[in-house]
Amino acid sequence: MSEERPAKRYKYPFEASQARLQQHLNPPTELSAALRKLICCHIFSIAEYQFDSLPSYKTRSLPGPLPISLSRSKLRDLSLNAFWVAEKSDGIRRMFVVTESRAFLVDRAWTTQELARSKAICSVVASKGITIVDGELVNSPYDDRGCFLAYDAIVVNGEHVGSSKFSVRLDALKKKVIDPLNQAIAAEGVDTLKFMMKLIVPHSAVDQIFSKIMLSNMSNSKEYWFIDEESGRKNKNDGVIFTAENEPYLPTSHSALLKWKWPDLNTVDFKIQAPFFDDRNGELRLYCGGPKGMELFLRSTPISHTLRTWIETDLRNRSDGRSASCIMECGYDRATSCWKVLKERPDKVDANYLTTVFSTLETIIDDVQKREIIASCKAFRGS
């Protein structure tokens, strides 16, 4: 069995930097129905879905591409098709949305935080129309502020690019969003988040990405870090992610987006909810996503006394308006054949879908190694 990832229980690792983030972001608010619909219309139009005909569970959380785990059955795709590869940051997904008067980040639960002092941003990247960019927030002990890492674009200054090839989307993202944005921030002297593009290269150069990922034993815990001296970027890492060149931005799970995580970091996000425990054995009940927004009971798993106490006190009696349920990230312990709860994921609304659970188990069984990925990527010859 691979060594289990050390993690602080029940705390998302980004929480420690929330205080310094807040100086660049206004307090969280719920996104208006009109803006929510506008964002969904742009995203789902790529897949030719009509917003008004979508069932509510399709828009319950922020839509976006869902990567498939790189199992051995998918490994051959890397030698046959054109992909781009980036490191998989251990951050929090956010969508960066800019209108003519507002610039804000949207999380999976449709909570929005407007950037403080964002007037300069709006005039540069949304003068002709809305901009919608996908990315994530990361933090680093080497920085004094949070960083938004952009990795895909749906709409750029009113121009819909989501249906274009990935290389076209990347070019628009760099030249029409990130570069002019940073120039405006520097010229105006605006103290705001850092905005950067992920380092994304043709997948035949995957070893370039792997070479920048280091294993650290800081704070007596095993952690992977992506360190790019050229850009000055340093953040936690949990693997690599491949995006197909010839596929559009699709708000669904599909083989055009493949993820590989370090073997000891393969996890699944389950929902736990009242009544929480199995009456027969007292184990914690784990739920995954099913068809039409259903939540399916998968199995129960033994837990520690500390976790049980937290569920019976803090979670069951939350006073902040949230329901007595949450998403928990879990790793599979092959020695005991049980799921082990690692931490809460307050940034997520929905549990992983049933097929994601099984594909993760397949990935754990296949145990695809880094050297196999590099060999498959190097075997690609292009058209």
Order of alpha helices (4+ residues) and beta strands (2+ residues): alpha-beta-alpha-beta-alpha-alpha-beta-beta-beta-beta-alpha-beta-beta-beta-alpha-alpha-beta-beta-alpha-beta-beta-beta-beta-beta-beta-beta-alpha-beta-beta-alpha-alpha
